[in-house]
Amino acid sequence: TMISLVDAGYGIVGLGILYSGFLRATKYAKGWDFYSHSPLFWAKMLALGILTALSLYPTITFIRGAVAAAKLEDKSEFVPVSEGLAARLKLIINAELGTFLLIPLFATLMSRGVLFREFTGVPPSAMMAGAVVPTFAACFMAVRAAVDEDGLR
């Protein structure tokens, strides 16, 4: 379906942004030492992780819908999504947009050296754990919710 293609395009663009950000943080610009010591860098990574986790639910839902539609021999049997699922998808997509707006804000502040580690005293490993652990937990919960969804279509 068209929405599945748009969602796939959104994912491809997201991977491109992630890759270019990785190169910027590790090989170009101010380098890993600068970025890894910035709490705002890790806040940006957490926002990116939450954005990823939020996008998993709609993506899995769209894929499940496309697979179900492809299995129908008589396309007139297709049942559109329920109002409950549509409302949930709308809420999640709006949360994605709100989270997306935080990323350039954190990046701008970070590149200016705001809250650099010398001022906070927090080791980079603790800041990284504060971004990575919630990201994995949120991704797990999003996938589980999307896969276990029954009766919302």
C-alpha positions in Angstrom: 0.0 0.0 0.0 1.0 3.6 -0.4 1.4 4.2 3.3 3.8 1.3 3.6 5.9 2.7 0.8 6.0 6.2 2.5 6.9 4.5 5.8 9.7 2.6 4.1 11.0 5.8 2.5 10.9 7.5 6.0 13.0 4.6 7.3 15.5 4.8 4.5 15.9 8.6 5.1 16.3 7.9 8.8 19.1 5.4 8.2 20.8 8.0 6.0 20.6 10.6 8.7 21.9 8.2 11.3 24.9 7.2 9.1 25.8 10.8 8.3 25.5 11.7 12.0 27.8 8.8 12.9 30.4 10.0 10.4 30.1 13.5 11.7 30.5 12.4 15.3 33.4 10.0 14.7 35.4 11.3 11.7 34.5 14.9 11.0 33.6 18.1 12.7 34.7 18.3 16.4 35.3 14.5 16.8 34.2 11.8 19.2 36.0 13.3 22.3 33.9 16.4 22.0 30.6 14.7 21.4 30.9 11.8 23.8 31.5 14.2 26.7 28.4 16.2 26.0 25.2 15.4 27.9 23.2 17.1 25.1 24.8 14.6 22.6 23.4 11.8 24.7 20.1 13.5 25.1 20.0 13.8 21.3 20.8 10.1 21.0 18.0 9.3 23.5 15.6 11.4 21.5 16.7 9.6 18.3 16.2 6.2 20.1 12.7 7.2 21.3 11.9 8.4 17.7 13.1 5.0 16.4 11.0 3.1 19.0 7.9 5.2 18.3 8.3 4.5 14.6 8.4 0.8 15.1 4.7 0.5 16.1 3.3 2.2 13.0 5.8 0.4 10.7 4.9 -3.1 12.0 1.2 -2.2 11.9 1.5 -1.0 8.3 3.4 -4.2 7.3 0.8 -6.4 9.0 -2.0 -4.6 7.2 -0.2 -4.9 3.8 0.4 -8.6 4.3 -3.2 -9.1 5.3 -4.5 -7.2 2.3 -2.2 -9.1 0.0 -3.6 -12.4 1.3 -7.2 -11.4 0.4 -8.4 -13.0 -2.8 -11.5 -10.7 -2.9 -10.3 -7.2 -2.2 -13.9 -6.2 -1.3 -13.3 -8.2 2.0 -10.7 -5.7 3.2 -11.5 -4.3 6.6 -10.1 -0.8 7.2 -8.4 0.0 10.5 -10.6 0.6 13.5 -11.1 4.0 15.0 -9.1 2.9 18.0 -6.1 1.9 16.0 -6.3 5.0 13.8 -6.4 7.2 17.0 -3.4 5.3 18.4 -1.4 5.7 15.2 -2.2 9.4 15.1 -1.0 9.9 18.7 2.2 7.9 18.0 3.0 9.8 14.8 2.4 13.2 16.5 4.7 12.1 19.3 7.3 11.2 16.7 7.0 14.7 15.2 7.4 16.3 18.6 10.4 14.1 19.4 11.9 14.9 16.0 11.8 18.6 16.8 14.0 18.1 19.9 16.9 16.6 17.8 18.0 19.9 16.1 17.5 21.8 19.3 19.9 19.4 21.2 22.3 19.5 18.2 22.5 23.2 18.1 23.1 23.5 21.9 25.6 20.7 21.8 27.6 22.2 19.0 27.9 25.4 21.0 29.4 23.5 24.0 26.4 24.0 26.3 26.6 21.6 29.3 30.0 20.2 28.3 31.2 17.4 30.6 33.7 19.6 32.5 30.7 21.5 33.8 28.7 18.5 34.7 31.3 16.0 35.9 29.3 13.0 34.5 31.4 10.4 32.8 30.6 9.6 29.1 29.8 6.0 29.9 27.1 7.0 32.3 25.6 9.4 29.8 25.7 6.7 27.1 24.0 4.2 29.4 21.3 6.8 30.1 20.6 6.9 26.3 21.1 3.3 25.3 19.2 1.4 28.0 15.9 3.4 27.7 16.2 3.2 23.9 16.4 -0.6 23.9 13.6 -0.9 26.4 11.3 1.4 24.4 12.1 -0.5 21.2 11.3 -3.8 22.9 8.0 -2.5 24.2 7.0 -1.0 20.8 7.7 -4.2 18.9 5.9 -6.3 21.5 2.9 -4.0 21.5 2.7 -4.1 17.7 3.2 -7.8 17.4 0.7 -8.6 20.2 -1.9 -6.3 18.8 -5.2 -8.1 18.3 -8.7 -6.8 17.6 -7.7 -3.2 16.8 -8.1 -3.6 13.0 
